[in-house]
């Protein structure tokens, strides 16, 4: 994959969202059971969005250049987009309107020393910083211990998406909910592609996964998108056993494109005890593989 083509992205995203909505779900009469298209017809979407059929057809062919925010809002409502899908639609539209060439500053590949100090000050919870490509840019000691299976790959920067798709056996052992994790990773990479379609490293990563992973090809073709948000992550660590972690994933306004991830557990739970065991194990190790340089 040499580039992410915006017109193709727009076309396939709109078609996929239209195809999933039955007329009855949109409050429209079905007019018989023999419909030639899956989901809504283009004219039905145009009706729901309050635009002409010709105008919607132009949008679905990949042209969002002249679409106002009001039109995009109406289209998002007609297609019943969730928050992530709506944001993705607006990202695609903004990129379509922008002049040719790179639209955003290249996502960071390093972090400021002060941010590493912040991570190191968090001693009771795994904490790490990544960019939208899932490159692991900085970690505290407990995060290095937790993600030791990910850091076993000598490529740097370490990349959790690469672990999920290109080392699936290890990833299935580590992530208890592997199937959900794989879906989420592809959806978040798709979201990042809408924000920054000219990121060469992201394009190369998607191309690598598309070449080497049938599962990624399937998940990427779904056109699903997802925001980085709070949630639950269950892992099975080779030392600490199963850990059911509460995840907070926070954008960093002073560092656009970076995310701070912190994993915690309620006091008195088995997972809290597991984190304490993991911290003790990490302290006993002479060296842990880092996100910066793999151990030889």
N, C-alpha and C positions, 0 to 999 in steps of 0.2 A: 504494500500500500504506500504510494508515493505522496498522496495528499488526501485530505478529507474534503470531498466535494460538497459544498453547501447546498447546491440545488438538489443533489441526490439525497442528502440528509433530510432536507425539508420534505421532499416528495415522499420518501419512504416513511417518515415519521407520521405525516398527516394521513397517508393511506392506512397505515397500521392502526391508528387511533379510530379512524372512521369504520374500519372493518369489524371492530369489536362491539359496536353499538347496534343492537337490534332496534328496528323502528318503534316497537312497543316500549322499549326502555327510554326512548326519546319523546314519547308521547305522541307518536305519529301512527296513522293507520297503516297496516302492512299491505293491504290490497291483494290478498291471496297469498298462498304459501310458496309459489314458484318464483322466487327472486333470483335474478342472474348474478347479483353481487352479494358478497358477504357483508353484513352490516348495513350501514346507511349508504344510499346513493349520493352522488355529488350534489344533485339538485336539492336533496333533503338537508344536507349540511348547509348549503347556501340559504335555504329557507330559515333554518334555525338560527343562523348567524346574522340574518338580515342583510345579506349582500346578494349581488346578482350571481347567476350560475357561472357566467363567463369569468367574473372576478375570482370566484372560488376556484375554478378550474386553473386559472393562472397561478394562484397560490399553491395549489397541489402539484403543479408542474415544477415547483421550486422557486417561485418568485414571490418573496415577501418584502422586496425593496420598498414599495410604496405603502405598505400596510401600516396604518396608524395604530397607536396603542389601543384605541377604542375598538377597532376592527379585530385586533388580536385578542382582546378580552372577550368579544362576542364569539369569536371562533373557539376560544378555549372553553367557553360555556357550552357551545353547541356540541363539542366533542367530549364534554364532561371530563376535562383534564384535571388531574389532581395537582397539588402545589408544585411538585417536581416537574411534571409535564408542562405546566404553564410556564414555569421559569425557563425550561428548555426551549419552548416555542419562542419566547421573547429573546433568548440568547441567539437563536438562529436568525431571527429578524434583525437584531442589532448588528450581527456580523455581516448580514447581507447588505445593510445600508452603509457599512464602513468602506473607506477607500481600499484599494488593492494593497496587499502587503500585510505584514504582521499586525494584528489588532491589539495585542496585549504584550506587556513586558514578559519576557521568558520566565516561566515558573522557577522559583529558587531551587538550587541544588545544595545549598549550604544554609546554616542558620548563624545568627549573631551569637558571640560568646555569652552575652547576657541571657539569651534564651536557654542555652545549655545550663547556665547557673540556675535558672528557674526549674528546669527539669531535675537537676541534681538536688534541689531543695525539697522535692517531693520524694520522701523516703519510704512511705508506707503504701504506695500505689504505683503500678507500672504507668509510666507516662512517656509519650513519644510524639514527635512532630513529623508529619509527612506533607507532601504536596498532592495535587489532584491526580497525579500519575501513580500514586501509591509508593513513591520512592520514600524510603525511611531515611530521614535527614538527621535526626538526633533522638537519643533515648536516655533515660536514666538507667541506673544499674538494674533495677527490678524489671524494667521493660526488656533489657537485654537478656535477662534470665528467662523471662516468660517466653520471649520470641526466639529462644536459642535454636529451635528447629528451622525457623525462617532464615536466621543468620548463618546457618550451616552452609548455604550456597555462597561461594566465594565471590560472586559478582557484586560490584558496588557501583552505585548505592544499592543496598538491599531493597527488594521490592516485593511487597506482600502479594500483589496481583500475580507476579511471576511464580511465586510459591504456590498459589492456589491453582493455577492453570498448567504450569509446566512441571510441577512435582506433585501430581494429584494423589499419589499413594501416601506420601508423607502428610499432605494437607488433609486428607480424609482422616488420618489418624489423629492429627492435631485439632482440627475443627470438628466439634461434635455435630454441628449443623452444617456440614460441608455444602450440601446442595443449595441452601439458602445463601450461604456466604458467596458461592460462585455466582449466583444470580445478582446479588447486591454489588459485587465487584464490577461485573460487566456493565450494570446499569449506571454506576457512579463514573466509570470511565466514559460511557456514552455522554453523560452530563458534562464531563470535563471537555469532551470533544466539541460540544456545542458552545461552550464558553471560549475555547481556545483552539479553533480548528487548524491553526498554522503552527502549532507546537510540534516541532520535528521529532522530539523524543517521544511524545505521545503517539504520533503517527507510526513511528518505528515499533513502539511497543504493541500497538494494536495489530500491526502487520505481522509481527513475530507470533503473537498469540493466534491470529487467524490461520497462519501457516501450520502451526504445531499442535493446535488443540481443537478437536471437533466440538467439544463442549463449549468452548468460547465462541466458535462460529455460530452455534445455535443460539447462545444467549445474546450475542451481538446482533443477530438478525432479528431478534424480537423487538428491537427499538425501545426497550424499556429504559427508563431513567429513574434515578433515585438520589435524594439529598443525603449528605452526611449528617446524621442526627444521633440523638441519644438512643440507647437500646440495651440489649442483653447479648453477650457473647459467651458461648460455652466452648471451652478448650480442654483438651486432655494433655497435660504436661507430663513428660517422661519422669519427672522427679516429684512434682506436687500433686499429680493425679488430676481428676476433673475439677475445673474451676468455673463457676457460674458467675461471670463478671458483669457489673453494671458499667456501661460505656457512656462517657460524655465526649462528644466530638465537637470541638469549638473552632470556629473561624477566628483568625487573628487579624483584626482591622489594620494593625500597624505592619503586617506582613501579608499582603494580598496573595491569595492562592495557597497559603499554608494552613494546616489544621493541627490543633493540639488535641491529642487523644489521651484520656485518663481513665484507667480501669480501677474500679473499687468494689468492695463487698461490705454488706452490713456487719457490724461487730457481732461476734459470737456465732457466726455461721461457719460451716465447714470450709467455705471458700476463703473466709478471712483467715482461718487457721492454715489453709493451703498457701496463701500469700506469705504468711509468716514463715512457713517452712521453706518457701521459695527464696525469701530474703536471706534466710540462714544458709541455704545451699549456695546462693550467689556469693555471700561473704567468704565462704570456704574455698572458693575457686581462685586459683592463682591468676587466671585470665579468663575473660569471657569474650567471645567474638563480638565485635562492635559493628555498628552501622557504617562506620567509616572504612575500616580495614579488616578484612577477614584474617583469621589466624592461619598460619601455614601449618 
